[in-house]
Amino acid sequence: MTEKKIIIMLQVAIVSLFVLPGSAYAYLDPGTGSMIFQVLAAGLVSVLAFYSKIKTGLKNFFTKNKDEEDI
């Protein structure tokens, strides 16, 4: 390694020691976990419904409608 790279790595290490916190002392109650689960579940259902709607629309667009053939 070159001397310049070593100096840059030391500078990054020293700055990160002062910028990054040591401990967060955070607390997540059980309701927070439940809320996160509900948000993820709702997001998953929304994505599935969105793609299902697009799939149905594309399928209807590319297939012929039997009522139009009789006219």
C-alpha positions as CSV (number, residue, x, y, z in Angstrom):
1,M,0.0,0.0,0.0
2,T,1.1,3.5,-0.7
3,E,1.7,6.0,2.0
4,K,-1.1,8.2,0.7
5,K,-3.7,5.3,1.0
6,I,-2.6,4.6,4.6
7,I,-2.9,8.2,5.6
8,I,-6.4,8.4,4.1
9,M,-7.5,5.2,5.9
10,L,-6.2,6.6,9.2
11,Q,-8.1,9.8,8.7
12,V,-11.3,8.0,7.9
13,A,-10.9,5.8,11.0
14,I,-10.2,8.8,13.3
15,V,-13.2,10.8,11.9
16,S,-15.5,7.8,12.3
17,L,-14.5,7.4,15.9
18,F,-15.8,11.0,16.6
19,V,-18.8,11.0,14.3
20,L,-20.3,7.6,15.0
21,P,-22.1,7.1,18.4
22,G,-20.8,4.4,20.8
23,S,-24.2,3.3,22.2
24,A,-27.7,4.2,21.2
25,Y,-29.5,3.3,24.4
26,A,-32.7,2.8,22.3
27,Y,-35.8,0.9,23.4
28,L,-38.4,-0.7,21.2
29,D,-41.6,-1.7,22.9
30,P,-43.6,-4.7,21.7
31,G,-46.1,-2.4,19.9
32,T,-43.3,-1.1,17.6
33,G,-42.5,-4.6,16.4
34,S,-46.2,-5.2,15.7
35,M,-46.5,-1.9,13.8
36,I,-43.4,-2.8,11.7
37,F,-44.9,-6.2,10.9
38,Q,-48.2,-4.6,9.8
39,V,-46.5,-2.1,7.6
40,L,-44.5,-4.8,5.9
41,A,-47.6,-7.0,5.4
42,A,-49.6,-4.1,4.0
43,G,-46.8,-3.3,1.6
44,L,-46.5,-6.9,0.4
45,V,-50.3,-7.1,-0.2
46,S,-50.2,-3.8,-2.0
47,V,-47.4,-4.9,-4.3
48,L,-49.2,-8.2,-5.1
49,A,-52.4,-6.4,-5.8
50,F,-50.7,-3.9,-8.1
51,Y,-48.9,-6.6,-10.1
52,S,-52.1,-8.7,-10.3
53,K,-54.0,-5.6,-11.7
54,I,-51.3,-5.0,-14.3
55,K,-51.2,-8.7,-15.3
56,T,-55.0,-8.8,-15.7
57,G,-54.9,-5.6,-17.8
58,L,-52.2,-6.8,-20.1
59,K,-53.9,-10.2,-20.5
60,N,-57.2,-8.4,-21.4
61,F,-55.4,-6.1,-23.8
62,F,-53.7,-8.9,-25.8
63,T,-56.6,-11.4,-25.9
64,K,-59.5,-10.9,-28.2
65,N,-62.9,-10.2,-26.7
66,K,-65.5,-12.7,-27.9
67,D,-68.3,-10.2,-27.9
68,E,-66.4,-8.0,-30.5
69,E,-66.0,-10.9,-32.9
70,D,-69.7,-11.4,-33.4
71,I,-70.3,-7.7,-34.4
